[in-house]
Structure formats: C-alpha cells, structure tokens
Amino acid sequence: MQKVSFSINGKRYEVELEDDFAMFVMEKLRENGISSDRDNNVPKLLNVYLKSLKENFDTAKEIEELLIKTRL
C-alpha cells in the first residue's frame, strides 16, 4: 500500500491505495496539473474527475459493443 497526498483549498488529504493504482493515480494527477506539494483548486480537481468518468464511460461502451459483436 502507498499513500497519495494532495491539498485542496488549504486542506491536506491523504489516501492509502494499492501500489500499482497509487502510481496510476499520481501519474494522472500530474498529467492534469494537480500537484502533491502545493494547494489545488476544486475546479481543476473536478475537471480531472470528470475526465476519468468519461474514460470509464467510453471503456464500458467499448466493452458492451465488443460483447454484442461476439454474440452475433
């Protein structure tokens, strides 16, 4: 397990995640301009969250389409 820390509007948060997932989360946060060593604002984090939801939505849609194709 690995701890991931970041600040939002002056408040520090720390979560413990599985190692591989923690590395993935830290990379995604970095890619989107979220820093662990300075304060981050809510709109920026909301944008990252919505991008992640969109990726999950697209992946679920692709899986569903593949399942439909394999049933034919």
GROMACS elastic network, one bead per residue, 0.5 to 0.9 nm:
[ bonds ]
;  ai    aj funct       b0    kb
    1    16     6  0.62343   500
    1    17     6  0.54311   500
    1    19     6  0.51900   500
    1    20     6  0.88130   500
    1    22     6  0.80994   500
    2    15     6  0.82324   500
    2    16     6  0.54218   500
    2    17     6  0.53880   500
    2    18     6  0.60885   500
    2    19     6  0.53780   500
    2    20     6  0.88410   500
    2    21     6  0.89646   500
    2    22     6  0.63115   500
    2    23     6  0.85752   500
    3    14     6  0.64158   500
    3    15     6  0.54939   500
    3    17     6  0.62384   500
    3    18     6  0.86937   500
    3    19     6  0.86528   500
    3    22     6  0.73663   500
    4    13     6  0.82700   500
    4    14     6  0.55980   500
    4    15     6  0.53277   500
    4    16     6  0.62370   500
    4    17     6  0.72928   500
    4    22     6  0.66176   500
    4    23     6  0.88108   500
    4    25     6  0.82373   500
    4    26     6  0.72071   500
    4    36     6  0.80554   500
    5    12     6  0.71238   500
    5    13     6  0.56012   500
    5    15     6  0.64906   500
    5    16     6  0.88000   500
    5    36     6  0.58559   500
    5    37     6  0.85147   500
    6    11     6  0.84699   500
    6    12     6  0.58292   500
    6    13     6  0.55494   500
    6    14     6  0.66743   500
    6    34     6  0.80843   500
    6    35     6  0.67584   500
    6    37     6  0.69940   500
    6    38     6  0.75455   500
    6    39     6  0.73961   500
    6    40     6  0.77076   500
    7    10     6  0.59778   500
    7    11     6  0.53145   500
    7    13     6  0.59529   500
    7    14     6  0.87327   500
    7    35     6  0.81827   500
    7    36     6  0.68344   500
    7    37     6  0.78311   500
    7    38     6  0.66093   500
    7    40     6  0.58193   500
    7    41     6  0.84240   500
    8    11     6  0.53250   500
    8    12     6  0.64962   500
    8    13     6  0.76782   500
    8    38     6  0.88404   500
    8    39     6  0.56431   500
    8    41     6  0.56858   500
    8    42     6  0.65779   500
    8    45     6  0.84519   500
    9    12     6  0.84860   500
    9    39     6  0.62285   500
    9    40     6  0.62466   500
    9    41     6  0.57263   500
    9    42     6  0.71696   500
   10    38     6  0.89552   500
   10    39     6  0.60094   500
   10    40     6  0.80062   500
   10    41     6  0.89197   500
   11    39     6  0.80759   500
   12    39     6  0.83956   500
   16    19     6  0.89166   500
   16    22     6  0.78703   500
   17    20     6  0.82416   500
   17    21     6  0.63844   500
   17    22     6  0.53022   500
   18    21     6  0.54009   500
   18    22     6  0.58676   500
   18    23     6  0.86452   500
   19    22     6  0.50741   500
   19    23     6  0.62994   500
   19    24     6  0.86992   500
   20    23     6  0.52694   500
   20    24     6  0.63305   500
   20    25     6  0.87415   500
   21    25     6  0.60749   500
   21    26     6  0.85519   500
   22    25     6  0.50799   500
   22    26     6  0.60926   500
   22    27     6  0.85284   500
   23    26     6  0.51812   500
   23    27     6  0.61426   500
   23    28     6  0.86320   500
   24    27     6  0.52106   500
   24    28     6  0.62205   500
   24    29     6  0.86461   500
   25    28     6  0.51201   500
   25    29     6  0.61031   500
   25    30     6  0.85702   500
   26    29     6  0.50928   500
   26    30     6  0.61279   500
   26    31     6  0.85763   500
   26    34     6  0.87862   500
   26    35     6  0.89042   500
   26    36     6  0.85983   500
   27    30     6  0.50813   500
   27    31     6  0.60831   500
   27    32     6  0.86556   500
   28    31     6  0.50591   500
   28    32     6  0.63341   500
   28    33     6  0.88193   500
   28    34     6  0.85015   500
   28    48     6  0.82203   500
   29    32     6  0.52377   500
   29    33     6  0.63555   500
   29    35     6  0.70511   500
   29    36     6  0.86787   500
   29    45     6  0.85844   500
   29    48     6  0.74943   500
   30    33     6  0.51584   500
   30    34     6  0.53430   500
   30    35     6  0.62872   500
   30    36     6  0.85871   500
   31    34     6  0.75465   500
   32    35     6  0.89037   500
   32    44     6  0.81100   500
   32    45     6  0.86360   500
   32    47     6  0.87180   500
   32    48     6  0.65996   500
   33    40     6  0.88652   500
   33    44     6  0.80644   500
   34    38     6  0.85020   500
   34    39     6  0.86214   500
   34    40     6  0.64064   500
   34    41     6  0.88459   500
   34    44     6  0.75960   500
   34    45     6  0.73670   500
   34    48     6  0.87193   500
   35    38     6  0.57762   500
   35    39     6  0.73846   500
   35    40     6  0.70026   500
   36    39     6  0.77855   500
   36    40     6  0.85294   500
   40    43     6  0.88340   500
   40    44     6  0.72498   500
   40    45     6  0.74611   500
   41    44     6  0.57013   500
   41    45     6  0.66407   500
   41    46     6  0.88578   500
   42    45     6  0.51322   500
   42    46     6  0.59884   500
   42    47     6  0.85450   500
   43    47     6  0.61440   500
   43    48     6  0.87340   500
   44    47     6  0.51384   500
   44    48     6  0.64659   500
   44    49     6  0.87695   500
   45    48     6  0.50728   500
   45    49     6  0.61774   500
   45    50     6  0.86335   500
   46    50     6  0.61250   500
   46    51     6  0.85605   500
   47    50     6  0.51487   500
   47    51     6  0.61593   500
   47    52     6  0.86385   500
   48    51     6  0.51045   500
   48    52     6  0.62627   500
   48    53     6  0.87218   500
   49    52     6  0.51318   500
   49    53     6  0.62924   500
   49    54     6  0.87137   500
   50    54     6  0.61739   500
   50    55     6  0.86521   500
   51    54     6  0.50641   500
   51    55     6  0.62810   500
   51    56     6  0.87178   500
   52    55     6  0.50646   500
   52    56     6  0.62514   500
   52    57     6  0.85699   500
   53    56     6  0.50595   500
   53    57     6  0.60563   500
   53    58     6  0.85881   500
   54    58     6  0.60896   500
   54    59     6  0.85133   500
   55    58     6  0.51759   500
   55    59     6  0.61358   500
   55    60     6  0.86083   500
   56    59     6  0.51013   500
   56    60     6  0.61010   500
   56    61     6  0.85362   500
   57    60     6  0.51962   500
   57    61     6  0.61651   500
   57    62     6  0.86721   500
   58    61     6  0.50638   500
   58    62     6  0.61880   500
   58    63     6  0.86667   500
   59    62     6  0.50759   500
   59    63     6  0.62001   500
   59    64     6  0.85927   500
   60    63     6  0.51092   500
   60    64     6  0.61563   500
   60    65     6  0.86462   500
   61    64     6  0.50754   500
   61    65     6  0.61921   500
   61    66     6  0.86367   500
   62    65     6  0.50813   500
   62    66     6  0.61607   500
   62    67     6  0.86087   500
   63    66     6  0.50799   500
   63    67     6  0.61589   500
   63    68     6  0.86215   500
   64    67     6  0.51076   500
   64    68     6  0.62389   500
   64    69     6  0.86895   500
   65    68     6  0.51038   500
   65    69     6  0.62284   500
   65    70     6  0.87263   500
   66    69     6  0.50483   500
   66    70     6  0.62111   500
   66    71     6  0.87261   500
   67    70     6  0.51665   500
   67    71     6  0.63543   500
   67    72     6  0.89805   500
   68    71     6  0.52607   500
   68    72     6  0.66981   500
   69    72     6  0.54214   500
